[in-house]
């Protein structure tokens, strides 16, 4: 049953209709549900004194004039890092990111390299280039004075966190316009935020970015099922195509950081299941495929199954190889590594000027660019 709005009057009550299909791909939101609002005593005192408190979602700060403002961003996930970037680019004097632990932030080129560096037959990058990449990333953290995640070097990121992508994170630290503090908000007063340890951070703007509830209830309500196989199937010809928890193994595949790349591949898997169920059915929805609660899905689960499917089925293997080859060719045609490095380096230097109110920063005072040799790693 599908709810269909009237094409003539979108405000009219929806009608139920039945659509018959060979298969169903359930592409609904999973990982990002309702944002958790920032709440604490004293928020009204802060607002009454002229301060701004808002959640960093849904364009709630689209009209905010950050010029000359001291900003606190509470949280350190991807939304927190994006709100930090926006505040700095729009003229904030200083941003403090308040977090329980330091999330991992990578410069843009790290994300780019994960897509354009050559893969071997098992879709792994050469360890030698991975080591070079990690070494330069670590140097960047230290030179910029940004705090290295507490989980390094044992793990690349904390459990439950993603990896945020931002160049301005490092440049702004270097220029003294960005800092992090660990702790939790206890209350607010007219001048800013009071932490649970008694420390105080003065601010003009406080932005809450403290995560989202999981949104798995939609799939459960639509299907009446609360389990999903690690191949993303809920039943034969019924696939749940949604983002999952980004766990430690999430970035060790040709999907890179892209949910879209995952969706492309599993769409081909779904087609193969429709066309040749007698050949691949047991591999996709058979009784021996592990299952998990929908709300406990992790990236590493379907990455592991993807690797097994590629090894076992030539059609799926061909689809993966074609996807990677086409993507790599596109990158090299539209933004090849040497051009990307040159452009990224120019942006890096220009960012200092932007954060300095349009006044150029002498080269000797800029944060060095650490990836001049990155194009060579892509050969």
Secondary structure, 3 states (H helix, E strand, C coil): CEEECCCCCCCCCCEEECCCCCCEEECCCCCCCCECCCCCECHHHHHHCCCEEEECCCCCCCCCCCCCCEEEEECCCHHHHHHHHHHHHCCCCEEEEEECCCCEEECHHHHHHHHHCCCCCCCCCCHHHHHHHHHHHHHHHHHHCCCCCCCCCCCCCCCCCCEEECCHHHHHHHCCCEEEEECCEEEEECCEEEECCCCEEECCEEEECCCECCCCHHHHHHHCCCEEECCCEEECCEEECCCCECCHHHHCCCCCCCHHHHHHHHHHHHHHHHHCHHHHHHHHHCCCCCEEEHHHCEHHHHHHHHHHHHHHCHHHHHHHHHHHHHHHHHHHHHCCHHHHHHHHHHHHHHHHHHHCCCCCCCHHHCCCCCCCCHHHHHC
